Amino acid sequence: MKSRLLEALKIGSMTVKNGVFMAPMSLGYESPDGTVNETMQEYWLARARGGVGCIITDALSVDSDVPYLGNTLCFRNEESIASYRRFTDKIHECGARVIPQITHPGPESVSAFRGIPPMASSVYLNSMAQKTRAVTLEEIPGIIQKYAKGAYDAKRAGFDGIELHCAHAYMLLGSFLSPMRNKRTDRYGGSLDNRARLLCEVLDAIRESCGPDFPIILRMSGSERDEQGNTLEDMKYLVPILERHGVDAFEISGGTQYERCNKIIPCHGEVQGVNVPEAEALKQAAAVPVLVVGKIGEPRYAEYLVDSGKVDGVVLGRVLIADPDFVKKMEAGDYDGIAPCAACAIGCVGEQTKRHPASCVINPAAGREKELELTKTERPERVVIVGGGIGGMACARACAVRGHKVVLLERENELGGQMRLACIPPHKQELSKWIVYLEHELERLSVDVRRNTAADRDVIDRLSPDTLVIATGAGEMLPPVPGIDPEQAITAWKVLRGETAIPGGNVLVVGGGMVGCEVCEYLMHQKRGFCHITMIEMADEIGAGMVVNNRVPAMIRLNRPEITMMTGTKLVSVNGGEVTVERRGTQEVLSGFTHIIYACGARPVRGLYEELKEAYPEAVLIGDAQQPAQALEAVRQAVETAVRIG
């Protein structure tokens, strides 16, 4: 029976073909002029063609002089409105609705970099540790009119409605609504009614400028999940008031941007549907549709939320980055064919923190839809890929999609490589979805997968490849210090593979990167008695390089009496259960360890490549075999390689 999620949903005067909305996500694709460029357009068009009912675009500033990020969507002039009209027409041709998320960035504006203090409800430090200034009463009418004009410009540009951002104690409206930010003593501060006054006045102005038939969706936190913040009861009180001021639907998120960012973009360790309890409760208080956002990655679960009456629709974010055809495949019942989001945030959030355009581990074509399109080749080749880790599997899939004849060789009995280890630490099991998906795809595409096959020159020669891809991965490194016996040393991989069982004791973990942190969590989870861990790291911070949405909860979990973390600490020598370290320029001895575990990185495994590079000069080296990095780089290289072949 067809899920109600896939049936039409009415929001105000707008009918959406299904209840699946695409969440706004700032991904670094924006243009300097504030319009939708080709990259953004192709990104959104792919999701519109993939069956999404309504696309909510990235944050659009109602004040072009107050950008949210370096480049921010906005309506600058008549020419830009005409440009947006061309964009919305294209989305409508695909059968989808499209609305902008309009906002005044306020405290989150990058205006401070231009010497202009960002404005907020009160004075505090924003997410960039910049001091805000309090909006004056005299400024408020002008700000309200900017919202009204922004909404009216959206209507003129062909958008089907707007989403108004008032969540996460974030941006201007959020900073007024939340008691965590709003410390005013005038009519816009103090009580919940006063804190909501600006929001209500903005809604009234939008209704006056756009009329009663232009839909308004309000994004709000069902709970800010902080003892200082707005509660679910506060929001239940506000819902009917906001409806009277013109809200046609609510999108329920949760958390706050500074203190609870892992609740806004929930990653490892967060439950699926993190905001569902609040959304379900608010649906009981609302007379208009209620949507929910927040780690809704499973298609059957998305259907359940609507079919069970908990909500009226779902707002999907990263899952639509991972697979633009998510909805189309769900409609066809092809659940196993959906490229899964594993909530890693490595490409979508991690790349942005590096000031790179966002990407996706499982779908590197995100933001590169035309460049990495897997078109059928007119010259099929015999492609041999050595190594069945995630890079080799992704390359095999992409080559097979393009129509090449693919042979994948893996020396072990199981595919997945290091990704199988990555699934083992606590809160990381979701990563296994990538392996399951790729194995399903290789079977569907009839890839010749040969397990328990160690590749050498003879094996490769017999296969006579037109193209040879080497994806042999990496091996663990040991630090070059006296006293370490390579044969007896306990490495992180040995522990995670279960080769070395450590039920307790006084344990030293050398290396405080992501793997070192994961080993510590694994040991705490597995312990069967007393266990104390000392973790030493040469750098000045633990977990450097981890995506913030995963790092924040990981540091909370590691902050316990049984774990001692020492930064700026270099291993100098090892003598049994005693080690000498150098810390802040001074050597000291740490002793009494029952086990020493090394989590010190990896080095490429290139033996086969070195053996074959003269006979096969065109052989391609990808993934960790080229340079140890994260799965993001391995899969990206895999797909780029597949696009170049033939």
Secondary structure as UniProt FT lines:
FT   HELIX           4..6
FT   STRAND          9..11
FT   TURN            12..13
FT   STRAND          14..16
FT   STRAND          20..22
FT   TURN            32..33
FT   HELIX           38..49
FT   TURN            50..51
FT   STRAND          54..61
FT   TURN            64..65
FT   STRAND          73..74
FT   HELIX           78..93
FT   TURN            94..95
FT   STRAND          97..103
FT   HELIX           106..108
FT   HELIX           110..114
FT   STRAND          119..120
FT   TURN            127..128
FT   STRAND          133..134
FT   TURN            137..139
FT   HELIX           140..156
FT   TURN            157..158
FT   STRAND          162..166
FT   TURN            168..169
FT   HELIX           171..177
FT   TURN            179..181
FT   TURN            187..188
FT   HELIX           192..195
FT   HELIX           197..210
FT   TURN            212..213
FT   STRAND          216..221
FT   TURN            227..228
FT   HELIX           232..244
FT   TURN            245..246
FT   STRAND          249..253
FT   TURN            257..259
FT   HELIX           261..264
FT   TURN            268..269
FT   TURN            272..275
FT   HELIX           276..285
FT   STRAND          290..293
FT   HELIX           299..307
FT   TURN            308..309
FT   STRAND          313..316
FT   HELIX           318..322
FT   TURN            324..325
FT   HELIX           326..331
FT   TURN            332..333
FT   HELIX           335..337
FT   HELIX           346..350
FT   HELIX           351..353
FT   TURN            354..355
FT   TURN            364..367
FT   TURN            369..372
FT   STRAND          382..386
FT   HELIX           390..401
FT   TURN            402..403
FT   STRAND          405..409
FT   HELIX           418..422
FT   TURN            426..427
FT   HELIX           429..431
FT   HELIX           432..444
FT   TURN            445..446
FT   STRAND          448..450
FT   HELIX           457..463
FT   STRAND          467..470
FT   STRAND          474..476
FT   TURN            482..483
FT   TURN            486..488
FT   STRAND          490..491
FT   HELIX           492..497
FT   STRAND          505..510
FT   HELIX           514..526
FT   STRAND          531..536
FT   TURN            542..545
FT   HELIX           548..558
FT   TURN            561..562
FT   STRAND          563..566
FT   STRAND          569..575
FT   TURN            576..577
FT   STRAND          578..583
FT   TURN            584..585
FT   STRAND          586..590
FT   STRAND          595..598
FT   STRAND          602..604
FT   HELIX           607..612
FT   TURN            613..615
FT   TURN            617..618
FT   STRAND          620..621
FT   HELIX           623..625
FT   HELIX           631..644
//
